[in-house]
Amino acid sequence: MSNHMGRLIQINGPSEALRARWQASADKNHRSQNQKGSGSMARSFEIKTAMVNARDQKWIDEAMAGEYRPGSVARLRQIAAEARSQTRGAGI
């Protein structure tokens, strides 16, 4: 468990080998284990966001390149209605 500037990260049950690798990586970069953890988590979120954005952009590009098909507008309205009902049910 580390506490740095009011942020707390606790990892329960890491193996000694994992803890040693984590500490070595933190030491190599002149950081505390907490700073290393915070940075690693931030990077993982950035990677996830980039992947989602790339996926969404691919869908947009495919949709823009596609041809109009009868029924596609109705299907999009159905999808939008389902999404709205799900967000209302989730309290969003």
PDB file of N, CA, C and O in Angstrom, chain B, residues numbered from 101:
ATOM      1  N   MET B 101       0.852  -1.165   0.000  1.00  0.00           N
ATOM      2  CA  MET B 101       0.000   0.000   0.000  1.00  0.00           C
ATOM      3  C   MET B 101       0.896   1.225   0.000  1.00  0.00           C
ATOM      4  O   MET B 101       1.881   1.282   0.736  1.00  0.00           O
ATOM      5  N   SER B 102       0.550   2.211  -0.833  1.00  0.00           N
ATOM      6  CA  SER B 102       1.295   3.460  -0.900  1.00  0.00           C
ATOM      7  C   SER B 102       0.334   4.621  -0.762  1.00  0.00           C
ATOM      8  O   SER B 102      -0.817   4.545  -1.193  1.00  0.00           O
ATOM      9  N   ASN B 103       0.813   5.696  -0.157  1.00  0.00           N
ATOM     10  CA  ASN B 103       0.012   6.898  -0.039  1.00  0.00           C
ATOM     11  C   ASN B 103       0.892   8.057  -0.456  1.00  0.00           C
ATOM     12  O   ASN B 103       1.869   8.374   0.223  1.00  0.00           O
ATOM     13  N   HIS B 104       0.559   8.689  -1.562  1.00  0.00           N
ATOM     14  CA  HIS B 104       1.359   9.779  -2.089  1.00  0.00           C
ATOM     15  C   HIS B 104       0.431  10.931  -2.440  1.00  0.00           C
ATOM     16  O   HIS B 104      -0.443  10.792  -3.296  1.00  0.00           O
ATOM     17  N   MET B 105       0.618  12.054  -1.788  1.00  0.00           N
ATOM     18  CA  MET B 105      -0.155  13.252  -2.063  1.00  0.00           C
ATOM     19  C   MET B 105      -1.661  12.992  -1.999  1.00  0.00           C
ATOM     20  O   MET B 105      -2.413  13.480  -2.843  1.00  0.00           O
ATOM     21  N   GLY B 106      -2.096  12.230  -1.008  1.00  0.00           N
ATOM     22  CA  GLY B 106      -3.517  12.025  -0.799  1.00  0.00           C
ATOM     23  C   GLY B 106      -4.150  10.945  -1.635  1.00  0.00           C
ATOM     24  O   GLY B 106      -5.332  10.652  -1.455  1.00  0.00           O
ATOM     25  N   ARG B 107      -3.414  10.341  -2.541  1.00  0.00           N
ATOM     26  CA  ARG B 107      -3.950   9.250  -3.350  1.00  0.00           C
ATOM     27  C   ARG B 107      -3.448   7.942  -2.776  1.00  0.00           C
ATOM     28  O   ARG B 107      -2.292   7.839  -2.365  1.00  0.00           O
ATOM     29  N   LEU B 108      -4.309   6.951  -2.746  1.00  0.00           N
ATOM     30  CA  LEU B 108      -3.950   5.685  -2.146  1.00  0.00           C
ATOM     31  C   LEU B 108      -4.176   4.570  -3.144  1.00  0.00           C
ATOM     32  O   LEU B 108      -5.261   4.448  -3.712  1.00  0.00           O
ATOM     33  N   ILE B 109      -3.172   3.769  -3.355  1.00  0.00           N
ATOM     34  CA  ILE B 109      -3.292   2.595  -4.211  1.00  0.00           C
ATOM     35  C   ILE B 109      -2.892   1.401  -3.378  1.00  0.00           C
ATOM     36  O   ILE B 109      -1.827   1.386  -2.762  1.00  0.00           O
ATOM     37  N   GLN B 110      -3.749   0.403  -3.364  1.00  0.00           N
ATOM     38  CA  GLN B 110      -3.461  -0.802  -2.591  1.00  0.00           C
ATOM     39  C   GLN B 110      -3.660  -2.008  -3.498  1.00  0.00           C
ATOM     40  O   GLN B 110      -4.708  -2.166  -4.125  1.00  0.00           O
ATOM     41  N   ILE B 111      -2.652  -2.845  -3.556  1.00  0.00           N
ATOM     42  CA  ILE B 111      -2.727  -4.073  -4.342  1.00  0.00           C
ATOM     43  C   ILE B 111      -2.563  -5.220  -3.370  1.00  0.00           C
ATOM     44  O   ILE B 111      -1.526  -5.348  -2.720  1.00  0.00           O
ATOM     45  N   ASN B 112      -3.574  -6.047  -3.270  1.00  0.00           N
ATOM     46  CA  ASN B 112      -3.530  -7.179  -2.341  1.00  0.00           C
ATOM     47  C   ASN B 112      -3.033  -8.430  -3.035  1.00  0.00           C
ATOM     48  O   ASN B 112      -3.494  -8.771  -4.125  1.00  0.00           O
ATOM     49  N   GLY B 113      -2.109  -9.100  -2.415  1.00  0.00           N
ATOM     50  CA  GLY B 113      -1.677 -10.414  -2.855  1.00  0.00           C
ATOM     51  C   GLY B 113      -0.774 -10.487  -4.063  1.00  0.00           C
ATOM     52  O   GLY B 113      -0.772 -11.521  -4.731  1.00  0.00           O
ATOM     53  N   PRO B 114       0.014  -9.436  -4.400  1.00  0.00           N
ATOM     54  CA  PRO B 114       0.916  -9.611  -5.543  1.00  0.00           C
ATOM     55  C   PRO B 114       2.042 -10.566  -5.165  1.00  0.00           C
ATOM     56  O   PRO B 114       2.469 -10.624  -4.012  1.00  0.00           O
ATOM     57  N   SER B 115       2.503 -11.296  -6.138  1.00  0.00           N
ATOM     58  CA  SER B 115       3.620 -12.197  -5.858  1.00  0.00           C
ATOM     59  C   SER B 115       4.873 -11.370  -5.584  1.00  0.00           C
ATOM     60  O   SER B 115       4.962 -10.203  -5.966  1.00  0.00           O
ATOM     61  N   GLU B 116       5.814 -11.984  -4.930  1.00  0.00           N
ATOM     62  CA  GLU B 116       7.071 -11.294  -4.635  1.00  0.00           C
ATOM     63  C   GLU B 116       7.774 -10.903  -5.928  1.00  0.00           C
ATOM     64  O   GLU B 116       8.375  -9.831  -6.010  1.00  0.00           O
ATOM     65  N   ALA B 117       7.703 -11.757  -6.929  1.00  0.00           N
ATOM     66  CA  ALA B 117       8.342 -11.462  -8.218  1.00  0.00           C
ATOM     67  C   ALA B 117       7.704 -10.234  -8.868  1.00  0.00           C
ATOM     68  O   ALA B 117       8.407  -9.371  -9.394  1.00  0.00           O
ATOM     69  N   LEU B 118       6.371 -10.156  -8.831  1.00  0.00           N
ATOM     70  CA  LEU B 118       5.676  -8.993  -9.399  1.00  0.00           C
ATOM     71  C   LEU B 118       6.029  -7.733  -8.622  1.00  0.00           C
ATOM     72  O   LEU B 118       6.288  -6.688  -9.219  1.00  0.00           O
ATOM     73  N   ARG B 119       6.042  -7.824  -7.288  1.00  0.00           N
ATOM     74  CA  ARG B 119       6.374  -6.662  -6.476  1.00  0.00           C
ATOM     75  C   ARG B 119       7.794  -6.178  -6.779  1.00  0.00           C
ATOM     76  O   ARG B 119       8.039  -4.974  -6.858  1.00  0.00           O
ATOM     77  N   ALA B 120       8.720  -7.113  -6.949  1.00  0.00           N
ATOM     78  CA  ALA B 120      10.110  -6.759  -7.241  1.00  0.00           C
ATOM     79  C   ALA B 120      10.227  -6.092  -8.618  1.00  0.00           C
ATOM     80  O   ALA B 120      10.957  -5.114  -8.773  1.00  0.00           O
ATOM     81  N   ARG B 121       9.516  -6.614  -9.604  1.00  0.00           N
ATOM     82  CA  ARG B 121       9.540  -5.998 -10.946  1.00  0.00           C
ATOM     83  C   ARG B 121       8.960  -4.593 -10.901  1.00  0.00           C
ATOM     84  O   ARG B 121       9.491  -3.668 -11.516  1.00  0.00           O
ATOM     85  N   TRP B 122       7.852  -4.445 -10.157  1.00  0.00           N
ATOM     86  CA  TRP B 122       7.192  -3.145 -10.020  1.00  0.00           C
ATOM     87  C   TRP B 122       8.137  -2.140  -9.367  1.00  0.00           C
ATOM     88  O   TRP B 122       8.267  -1.007  -9.829  1.00  0.00           O
ATOM     89  N   GLN B 123       8.797  -2.566  -8.286  1.00  0.00           N
ATOM     90  CA  GLN B 123       9.725  -1.683  -7.576  1.00  0.00           C
ATOM     91  C   GLN B 123      10.920  -1.333  -8.454  1.00  0.00           C
ATOM     92  O   GLN B 123      11.362  -0.183  -8.468  1.00  0.00           O
ATOM     93  N   ALA B 124      11.444  -2.306  -9.182  1.00  0.00           N
ATOM     94  CA  ALA B 124      12.593  -2.047 -10.059  1.00  0.00           C
ATOM     95  C   ALA B 124      12.232  -1.034 -11.148  1.00  0.00           C
ATOM     96  O   ALA B 124      13.019  -0.142 -11.466  1.00  0.00           O
ATOM     97  N   SER B 125      11.042  -1.183 -11.711  1.00  0.00           N
ATOM     98  CA  SER B 125      10.595  -0.252 -12.741  1.00  0.00           C
ATOM     99  C   SER B 125      10.411   1.147 -12.166  1.00  0.00           C
ATOM    100  O   SER B 125      10.794   2.133 -12.796  1.00  0.00           O
ATOM    101  N   ALA B 126       9.831   1.239 -10.979  1.00  0.00           N
ATOM    102  CA  ALA B 126       9.656   2.537 -10.325  1.00  0.00           C
ATOM    103  C   ALA B 126      11.011   3.168 -10.020  1.00  0.00           C
ATOM    104  O   ALA B 126      11.206   4.357 -10.269  1.00  0.00           O
ATOM    105  N   ASP B 127      11.951   2.386  -9.483  1.00  0.00           N
ATOM    106  CA  ASP B 127      13.285   2.899  -9.153  1.00  0.00           C
ATOM    107  C   ASP B 127      14.017   3.374 -10.406  1.00  0.00           C
ATOM    108  O   ASP B 127      14.665   4.421 -10.393  1.00  0.00           O
ATOM    109  N   LYS B 128      13.914   2.605 -11.483  1.00  0.00           N
ATOM    110  CA  LYS B 128      14.590   2.934 -12.743  1.00  0.00           C
ATOM    111  C   LYS B 128      14.143   4.301 -13.248  1.00  0.00           C
ATOM    112  O   LYS B 128      14.937   5.056 -13.811  1.00  0.00           O
ATOM    113  N   ASN B 129      12.877   4.610 -13.046  1.00  0.00           N
ATOM    114  CA  ASN B 129      12.325   5.871 -13.528  1.00  0.00           C
ATOM    115  C   ASN B 129      12.262   6.946 -12.441  1.00  0.00           C
ATOM    116  O   ASN B 129      11.626   7.985 -12.618  1.00  0.00           O
ATOM    117  N   HIS B 130      12.933   6.683 -11.308  1.00  0.00           N
ATOM    118  CA  HIS B 130      12.993   7.629 -10.188  1.00  0.00           C
ATOM    119  C   HIS B 130      11.585   8.036  -9.726  1.00  0.00           C
ATOM    120  O   HIS B 130      11.288   9.217  -9.547  1.00  0.00           O
ATOM    121  N   ARG B 131      10.739   7.031  -9.542  1.00  0.00           N
ATOM    122  CA  ARG B 131       9.369   7.261  -9.109  1.00  0.00           C
ATOM    123  C   ARG B 131       9.047   6.332  -7.946  1.00  0.00           C
ATOM    124  O   ARG B 131       9.706   5.313  -7.742  1.00  0.00           O
ATOM    125  N   SER B 132       8.018   6.708  -7.185  1.00  0.00           N
ATOM    126  CA  SER B 132       7.554   5.823  -6.131  1.00  0.00           C
ATOM    127  C   SER B 132       6.678   4.747  -6.768  1.00  0.00           C
ATOM    128  O   SER B 132       6.266   4.872  -7.921  1.00  0.00           O
ATOM    129  N   GLN B 133       6.401   3.699  -6.010  1.00  0.00           N
ATOM    130  CA  GLN B 133       5.497   2.667  -6.525  1.00  0.00           C
ATOM    131  C   GLN B 133       4.123   3.269  -6.807  1.00  0.00           C
ATOM    132  O   GLN B 133       3.465   2.876  -7.770  1.00  0.00           O
ATOM    133  N   ASN B 134       3.689   4.202  -5.994  1.00  0.00           N
ATOM    134  CA  ASN B 134       2.383   4.832  -6.197  1.00  0.00           C
ATOM    135  C   ASN B 134       2.368   5.650  -7.492  1.00  0.00           C
ATOM    136  O   ASN B 134       1.405   5.594  -8.257  1.00  0.00           O
ATOM    137  N   GLN B 135       3.440   6.408  -7.731  1.00  0.00           N
ATOM    138  CA  GLN B 135       3.518   7.172  -8.968  1.00  0.00           C
ATOM    139  C   GLN B 135       3.536   6.239 -10.171  1.00  0.00           C
ATOM    140  O   GLN B 135       2.905   6.516 -11.191  1.00  0.00           O
ATOM    141  N   LYS B 136       4.255   5.144 -10.046  1.00  0.00           N
ATOM    142  CA  LYS B 136       4.316   4.155 -11.118  1.00  0.00           C
ATOM    143  C   LYS B 136       2.924   3.587 -11.376  1.00  0.00           C
ATOM    144  O   LYS B 136       2.512   3.450 -12.528  1.00  0.00           O
ATOM    145  N   GLY B 137       2.204   3.259 -10.312  1.00  0.00           N
ATOM    146  CA  GLY B 137       0.856   2.710 -10.460  1.00  0.00           C
ATOM    147  C   GLY B 137      -0.106   3.701 -11.084  1.00  0.00           C
ATOM    148  O   GLY B 137      -0.877   3.353 -11.979  1.00  0.00           O
ATOM    149  N   SER B 138      -0.057   4.942 -10.606  1.00  0.00           N
ATOM    150  CA  SER B 138      -0.939   5.971 -11.157  1.00  0.00           C
ATOM    151  C   SER B 138      -0.650   6.191 -12.638  1.00  0.00           C
ATOM    152  O   SER B 138      -1.570   6.308 -13.446  1.00  0.00           O
ATOM    153  N   GLY B 139       0.616   6.245 -12.982  1.00  0.00           N
ATOM    154  CA  GLY B 139       0.986   6.430 -14.393  1.00  0.00           C
ATOM    155  C   GLY B 139       0.560   5.257 -15.265  1.00  0.00           C
ATOM    156  O   GLY B 139       0.075   5.446 -16.380  1.00  0.00           O
ATOM    157  N   SER B 140       0.744   4.051 -14.753  1.00  0.00           N
ATOM    158  CA  SER B 140       0.353   2.859 -15.507  1.00  0.00           C
ATOM    159  C   SER B 140      -1.160   2.825 -15.726  1.00  0.00           C
ATOM    160  O   SER B 140      -1.628   2.499 -16.817  1.00  0.00           O
ATOM    161  N   MET B 141      -1.911   3.159 -14.695  1.00  0.00           N
ATOM    162  CA  MET B 141      -3.370   3.169 -14.839  1.00  0.00           C
ATOM    163  C   MET B 141      -3.804   4.244 -15.824  1.00  0.00           C
ATOM    164  O   MET B 141      -4.683   4.000 -16.651  1.00  0.00           O
ATOM    165  N   ALA B 142      -3.208   5.422 -15.751  1.00  0.00           N
ATOM    166  CA  ALA B 142      -3.564   6.500 -16.678  1.00  0.00           C
ATOM    167  C   ALA B 142      -3.281   6.083 -18.113  1.00  0.00           C
ATOM    168  O   ALA B 142      -4.102   6.321 -18.998  1.00  0.00           O
ATOM    169  N   ARG B 143      -2.121   5.461 -18.357  1.00  0.00           N
ATOM    170  CA  ARG B 143      -1.789   5.000 -19.713  1.00  0.00           C
ATOM    171  C   ARG B 143      -2.766   3.943 -20.198  1.00  0.00           C
ATOM    172  O   ARG B 143      -3.135   3.933 -21.373  1.00  0.00           O
ATOM    173  N   SER B 144      -3.193   3.046 -19.299  1.00  0.00           N
ATOM    174  CA  SER B 144      -4.131   2.007 -19.725  1.00  0.00           C
ATOM    175  C   SER B 144      -5.463   2.623 -20.135  1.00  0.00           C
ATOM    176  O   SER B 144      -6.092   2.159 -21.086  1.00  0.00           O
ATOM    177  N   PHE B 145      -5.904   3.674 -19.420  1.00  0.00           N
ATOM    178  CA  PHE B 145      -7.141   4.357 -19.802  1.00  0.00           C
ATOM    179  C   PHE B 145      -6.975   5.093 -21.127  1.00  0.00           C
ATOM    180  O   PHE B 145      -7.891   5.112 -21.948  1.00  0.00           O
ATOM    181  N   GLU B 146      -5.807   5.701 -21.335  1.00  0.00           N
ATOM    182  CA  GLU B 146      -5.550   6.403 -22.596  1.00  0.00           C
ATOM    183  C   GLU B 146      -5.560   5.417 -23.769  1.00  0.00           C
ATOM    184  O   GLU B 146      -6.083   5.726 -24.839  1.00  0.00           O
ATOM    185  N   ILE B 147      -4.984   4.241 -23.566  1.00  0.00           N
ATOM    186  CA  ILE B 147      -4.971   3.223 -24.614  1.00  0.00           C
ATOM    187  C   ILE B 147      -6.390   2.774 -24.923  1.00  0.00           C
ATOM    188  O   ILE B 147      -6.767   2.652 -26.088  1.00  0.00           O
ATOM    189  N   LYS B 148      -7.177   2.528 -23.883  1.00  0.00           N
ATOM    190  CA  LYS B 148      -8.572   2.112 -24.065  1.00  0.00           C
ATOM    191  C   LYS B 148      -9.357   3.172 -24.835  1.00  0.00           C
ATOM    192  O   LYS B 148     -10.111   2.847 -25.752  1.00  0.00           O
ATOM    193  N   THR B 149      -9.178   4.441 -24.460  1.00  0.00           N
ATOM    194  CA  THR B 149      -9.871   5.534 -25.138  1.00  0.00           C
ATOM    195  C   THR B 149      -9.467   5.598 -26.606  1.00  0.00           C
ATOM    196  O   THR B 149     -10.318   5.764 -27.480  1.00  0.00           O
ATOM    197  N   ALA B 150      -8.175   5.467 -26.877  1.00  0.00           N
ATOM    198  CA  ALA B 150      -7.701   5.503 -28.260  1.00  0.00           C
ATOM    199  C   ALA B 150      -8.279   4.354 -29.076  1.00  0.00           C
ATOM    200  O   ALA B 150      -8.641   4.533 -30.238  1.00  0.00           O
ATOM    201  N   MET B 151      -8.365   3.175 -28.465  1.00  0.00           N
ATOM    202  CA  MET B 151      -8.925   2.024 -29.168  1.00  0.00           C
ATOM    203  C   MET B 151     -10.407   2.239 -29.475  1.00  0.00           C
ATOM    204  O   MET B 151     -10.867   1.933 -30.575  1.00  0.00           O
ATOM    205  N   VAL B 152     -11.149   2.763 -28.506  1.00  0.00           N
ATOM    206  CA  VAL B 152     -12.578   3.019 -28.706  1.00  0.00           C
ATOM    207  C   VAL B 152     -12.768   4.087 -29.778  1.00  0.00           C
ATOM    208  O   VAL B 152     -13.624   3.947 -30.651  1.00  0.00           O
ATOM    209  N   ASN B 153     -11.966   5.157 -29.714  1.00  0.00           N
ATOM    210  CA  ASN B 153     -12.080   6.217 -30.711  1.00  0.00           C
ATOM    211  C   ASN B 153     -11.765   5.703 -32.109  1.00  0.00           C
ATOM    212  O   ASN B 153     -12.440   6.065 -33.072  1.00  0.00           O
ATOM    213  N   ALA B 154     -10.741   4.858 -32.223  1.00  0.00           N
ATOM    214  CA  ALA B 154     -10.389   4.292 -33.519  1.00  0.00           C
ATOM    215  C   ALA B 154     -11.516   3.411 -34.045  1.00  0.00           C
ATOM    216  O   ALA B 154     -11.847   3.452 -35.230  1.00  0.00           O
ATOM    217  N   ARG B 155     -12.107   2.607 -33.145  1.00  0.00           N
ATOM    218  CA  ARG B 155     -13.220   1.753 -33.544  1.00  0.00           C
ATOM    219  C   ARG B 155     -14.408   2.588 -34.011  1.00  0.00           C
ATOM    220  O   ARG B 155     -15.008   2.308 -35.049  1.00  0.00           O
ATOM    221  N   ASP B 156     -14.738   3.613 -33.235  1.00  0.00           N
ATOM    222  CA  ASP B 156     -15.867   4.471 -33.589  1.00  0.00           C
ATOM    223  C   ASP B 156     -15.619   5.187 -34.910  1.00  0.00           C
ATOM    224  O   ASP B 156     -16.526   5.301 -35.735  1.00  0.00           O
ATOM    225  N   GLN B 157     -14.395   5.670 -35.114  1.00  0.00           N
ATOM    226  CA  GLN B 157     -14.079   6.346 -36.368  1.00  0.00           C
ATOM    227  C   GLN B 157     -14.187   5.393 -37.541  1.00  0.00           C
ATOM    228  O   GLN B 157     -14.635   5.781 -38.620  1.00  0.00           O
ATOM    229  N   LYS B 158     -13.780   4.145 -37.339  1.00  0.00           N
ATOM    230  CA  LYS B 158     -13.904   3.142 -38.400  1.00  0.00           C
ATOM    231  C   LYS B 158     -15.372   2.953 -38.766  1.00  0.00           C
ATOM    232  O   LYS B 158     -15.716   2.884 -39.946  1.00  0.00           O
ATOM    233  N   TRP B 159     -16.238   2.871 -37.754  1.00  0.00           N
ATOM    234  CA  TRP B 159     -17.671   2.718 -38.014  1.00  0.00           C
ATOM    235  C   TRP B 159     -18.220   3.922 -38.768  1.00  0.00           C
ATOM    236  O   TRP B 159     -19.018   3.769 -39.693  1.00  0.00           O
ATOM    237  N   ILE B 160     -17.792   5.124 -38.373  1.00  0.00           N
ATOM    238  CA  ILE B 160     -18.254   6.336 -39.054  1.00  0.00           C
ATOM    239  C   ILE B 160     -17.787   6.332 -40.499  1.00  0.00           C
ATOM    240  O   ILE B 160     -18.562   6.627 -41.408  1.00  0.00           O
ATOM    241  N   ASP B 161     -16.512   5.995 -40.713  1.00  0.00           N
ATOM    242  CA  ASP B 161     -15.987   5.954 -42.075  1.00  0.00           C
ATOM    243  C   ASP B 161     -16.732   4.940 -42.932  1.00  0.00           C
ATOM    244  O   ASP B 161     -17.046   5.206 -44.093  1.00  0.00           O
ATOM    245  N   GLU B 162     -17.014   3.775 -42.352  1.00  0.00           N
ATOM    246  CA  GLU B 162     -17.757   2.752 -43.101  1.00  0.00           C
ATOM    247  C   GLU B 162     -19.166   3.244 -43.423  1.00  0.00           C
ATOM    248  O   GLU B 162     -19.671   3.016 -44.523  1.00  0.00           O
ATOM    249  N   ALA B 163     -19.791   3.911 -42.474  1.00  0.00           N
ATOM    250  CA  ALA B 163     -21.147   4.412 -42.701  1.00  0.00           C
ATOM    251  C   ALA B 163     -21.154   5.500 -43.770  1.00  0.00           C
ATOM    252  O   ALA B 163     -22.051   5.545 -44.613  1.00  0.00           O
ATOM    253  N   MET B 164     -20.159   6.370 -43.731  1.00  0.00           N
ATOM    254  CA  MET B 164     -20.094   7.454 -44.714  1.00  0.00           C
ATOM    255  C   MET B 164     -19.790   6.936 -46.116  1.00  0.00           C
ATOM    256  O   MET B 164     -20.225   7.526 -47.105  1.00  0.00           O
ATOM    257  N   ALA B 165     -19.052   5.844 -46.204  1.00  0.00           N
ATOM    258  CA  ALA B 165     -18.700   5.280 -47.503  1.00  0.00           C
ATOM    259  C   ALA B 165     -19.800   4.387 -48.063  1.00  0.00           C
ATOM    260  O   ALA B 165     -19.812   4.073 -49.254  1.00  0.00           O
ATOM    261  N   GLY B 166     -20.717   3.985 -47.203  1.00  0.00           N
ATOM    262  CA  GLY B 166     -21.756   3.051 -47.616  1.00  0.00           C
ATOM    263  C   GLY B 166     -22.814   3.681 -48.495  1.00  0.00           C
ATOM    264  O   GLY B 166     -22.889   4.900 -48.650  1.00  0.00           O
ATOM    265  N   GLU B 167     -23.612   2.828 -49.052  1.00  0.00           N
ATOM    266  CA  GLU B 167     -24.708   3.276 -49.900  1.00  0.00           C
ATOM    267  C   GLU B 167     -25.985   3.299 -49.083  1.00  0.00           C
ATOM    268  O   GLU B 167     -26.150   2.544 -48.125  1.00  0.00           O
ATOM    269  N   TYR B 168     -26.883   4.184 -49.485  1.00  0.00           N
ATOM    270  CA  TYR B 168     -28.185   4.244 -48.841  1.00  0.00           C
ATOM    271  C   TYR B 168     -28.943   2.970 -49.164  1.00  0.00           C
ATOM    272  O   TYR B 168     -29.000   2.544 -50.318  1.00  0.00           O
ATOM    273  N   ARG B 169     -29.518   2.373 -48.148  1.00  0.00           N
ATOM    274  CA  ARG B 169     -30.321   1.166 -48.339  1.00  0.00           C
ATOM    275  C   ARG B 169     -31.704   1.425 -47.775  1.00  0.00           C
ATOM    276  O   ARG B 169     -31.839   2.052 -46.724  1.00  0.00           O
ATOM    277  N   PRO B 170     -32.728   0.951 -48.461  1.00  0.00           N
ATOM    278  CA  PRO B 170     -34.067   1.113 -47.909  1.00  0.00           C
ATOM    279  C   PRO B 170     -34.135   0.461 -46.522  1.00  0.00           C
ATOM    280  O   PRO B 170     -33.637  -0.647 -46.320  1.00  0.00           O
ATOM    281  N   GLY B 171     -34.747   1.152 -45.593  1.00  0.00           N
ATOM    282  CA  GLY B 171     -34.883   0.613 -44.248  1.00  0.00           C
ATOM    283  C   GLY B 171     -33.763   1.004 -43.310  1.00  0.00           C
ATOM    284  O   GLY B 171     -33.875   0.809 -42.100  1.00  0.00           O
ATOM    285  N   SER B 172     -32.680   1.554 -43.848  1.00  0.00           N
ATOM    286  CA  SER B 172     -31.560   1.881 -42.978  1.00  0.00           C
ATOM    287  C   SER B 172     -31.903   3.033 -42.035  1.00  0.00           C
ATOM    288  O   SER B 172     -31.455   3.042 -40.888  1.00  0.00           O
ATOM    289  N   VAL B 173     -32.684   3.997 -42.498  1.00  0.00           N
ATOM    290  CA  VAL B 173     -33.073   5.113 -41.640  1.00  0.00           C
ATOM    291  C   VAL B 173     -33.960   4.607 -40.507  1.00  0.00           C
ATOM    292  O   VAL B 173     -33.796   5.004 -39.353  1.00  0.00           O
ATOM    293  N   ALA B 174     -34.894   3.735 -40.844  1.00  0.00           N
ATOM    294  CA  ALA B 174     -35.773   3.178 -39.817  1.00  0.00           C
ATOM    295  C   ALA B 174     -34.964   2.383 -38.789  1.00  0.00           C
ATOM    296  O   ALA B 174     -35.245   2.452 -37.593  1.00  0.00           O
ATOM    297  N   ARG B 175     -33.975   1.640 -39.245  1.00  0.00           N
ATOM    298  CA  ARG B 175     -33.142   0.849 -38.330  1.00  0.00           C
ATOM    299  C   ARG B 175     -32.332   1.769 -37.410  1.00  0.00           C
ATOM    300  O   ARG B 175     -32.196   1.488 -36.220  1.00  0.00           O
ATOM    301  N   LEU B 176     -31.803   2.847 -37.946  1.00  0.00           N
ATOM    302  CA  LEU B 176     -31.048   3.788 -37.127  1.00  0.00           C
ATOM    303  C   LEU B 176     -31.946   4.432 -36.074  1.00  0.00           C
ATOM    304  O   LEU B 176     -31.525   4.627 -34.934  1.00  0.00           O
ATOM    305  N   ARG B 177     -33.171   4.758 -36.448  1.00  0.00           N
ATOM    306  CA  ARG B 177     -34.108   5.319 -35.467  1.00  0.00           C
ATOM    307  C   ARG B 177     -34.412   4.309 -34.369  1.00  0.00           C
ATOM    308  O   ARG B 177     -34.520   4.675 -33.199  1.00  0.00           O
ATOM    309  N   GLN B 178     -34.549   3.036 -34.742  1.00  0.00           N
ATOM    310  CA  GLN B 178     -34.812   1.982 -33.764  1.00  0.00           C
ATOM    311  C   GLN B 178     -33.628   1.854 -32.795  1.00  0.00           C
ATOM    312  O   GLN B 178     -33.827   1.742 -31.586  1.00  0.00           O
ATOM    313  N   ILE B 179     -32.414   1.871 -33.318  1.00  0.00           N
ATOM    314  CA  ILE B 179     -31.211   1.779 -32.483  1.00  0.00           C
ATOM    315  C   ILE B 179     -31.142   2.969 -31.531  1.00  0.00           C
ATOM    316  O   ILE B 179     -30.832   2.801 -30.352  1.00  0.00           O
ATOM    317  N   ALA B 180     -31.430   4.174 -32.037  1.00  0.00           N
ATOM    318  CA  ALA B 180     -31.394   5.375 -31.199  1.00  0.00           C
ATOM    319  C   ALA B 180     -32.438   5.294 -30.093  1.00  0.00           C
ATOM    320  O   ALA B 180     -32.164   5.668 -28.953  1.00  0.00           O
ATOM    321  N   ALA B 181     -33.634   4.808 -30.423  1.00  0.00           N
ATOM    322  CA  ALA B 181     -34.690   4.681 -29.413  1.00  0.00           C
ATOM    323  C   ALA B 181     -34.283   3.685 -28.324  1.00  0.00           C
ATOM    324  O   ALA B 181     -34.525   3.921 -27.141  1.00  0.00           O
ATOM    325  N   GLU B 182     -33.669   2.576 -28.728  1.00  0.00           N
ATOM    326  CA  GLU B 182     -33.220   1.580 -27.755  1.00  0.00           C
ATOM    327  C   GLU B 182     -32.130   2.167 -26.848  1.00  0.00           C
ATOM    328  O   GLU B 182     -32.126   1.927 -25.641  1.00  0.00           O
ATOM    329  N   ALA B 183     -31.220   2.926 -27.429  1.00  0.00           N
ATOM    330  CA  ALA B 183     -30.148   3.536 -26.645  1.00  0.00           C
ATOM    331  C   ALA B 183     -30.724   4.533 -25.643  1.00  0.00           C
ATOM    332  O   ALA B 183     -30.302   4.576 -24.487  1.00  0.00           O
ATOM    333  N   ARG B 184     -31.701   5.341 -26.098  1.00  0.00           N
ATOM    334  CA  ARG B 184     -32.325   6.312 -25.180  1.00  0.00           C
ATOM    335  C   ARG B 184     -33.021   5.607 -24.032  1.00  0.00           C
ATOM    336  O   ARG B 184     -32.925   6.047 -22.886  1.00  0.00           O
ATOM    337  N   SER B 185     -33.716   4.523 -24.321  1.00  0.00           N
ATOM    338  CA  SER B 185     -34.437   3.825 -23.256  1.00  0.00           C
ATOM    339  C   SER B 185     -33.463   3.176 -22.271  1.00  0.00           C
ATOM    340  O   SER B 185     -33.751   3.109 -21.076  1.00  0.00           O
ATOM    341  N   GLN B 186     -32.330   2.704 -22.751  1.00  0.00           N
ATOM    342  CA  GLN B 186     -31.325   2.094 -21.868  1.00  0.00           C
ATOM    343  C   GLN B 186     -30.684   3.140 -20.969  1.00  0.00           C
ATOM    344  O   GLN B 186     -30.418   2.874 -19.797  1.00  0.00           O
ATOM    345  N   THR B 187     -30.432   4.335 -21.514  1.00  0.00           N
ATOM    346  CA  THR B 187     -29.811   5.371 -20.687  1.00  0.00           C
ATOM    347  C   THR B 187     -30.790   5.908 -19.655  1.00  0.00           C
ATOM    348  O   THR B 187     -30.387   6.265 -18.548  1.00  0.00           O
ATOM    349  N   ARG B 188     -32.057   5.969 -19.999  1.00  0.00           N
ATOM    350  CA  ARG B 188     -33.054   6.404 -19.008  1.00  0.00           C
ATOM    351  C   ARG B 188     -33.159   5.379 -17.888  1.00  0.00           C
ATOM    352  O   ARG B 188     -33.246   5.746 -16.716  1.00  0.00           O
ATOM    353  N   GLY B 189     -33.150   4.105 -18.239  1.00  0.00           N
ATOM    354  CA  GLY B 189     -33.248   3.041 -17.234  1.00  0.00           C
ATOM    355  C   GLY B 189     -32.032   2.977 -16.336  1.00  0.00           C
ATOM    356  O   GLY B 189     -32.119   2.523 -15.195  1.00  0.00           O
ATOM    357  N   ALA B 190     -30.889   3.435 -16.849  1.00  0.00           N
ATOM    358  CA  ALA B 190     -29.652   3.404 -16.065  1.00  0.00           C
ATOM    359  C   ALA B 190     -29.473   4.671 -15.242  1.00  0.00           C
ATOM    360  O   ALA B 190     -28.512   4.787 -14.482  1.00  0.00           O
ATOM    361  N   GLY B 191     -30.392   5.623 -15.389  1.00  0.00           N
ATOM    362  CA  GLY B 191     -30.301   6.856 -14.624  1.00  0.00           C
ATOM    363  C   GLY B 191     -29.271   7.827 -15.178  1.00  0.00           C
ATOM    364  O   GLY B 191     -28.776   8.687 -14.450  1.00  0.00           O
ATOM    365  N   ILE B 192     -28.941   7.697 -16.461  1.00  0.00           N
ATOM    366  CA  ILE B 192     -27.937   8.569 -17.072  1.00  0.00           C
ATOM    367  C   ILE B 192     -28.625   9.789 -17.649  1.00  0.00           C
ATOM    368  O   ILE B 192     -27.965  10.661 -18.214  1.00  0.00           O
TER     369      ILE B 192
END
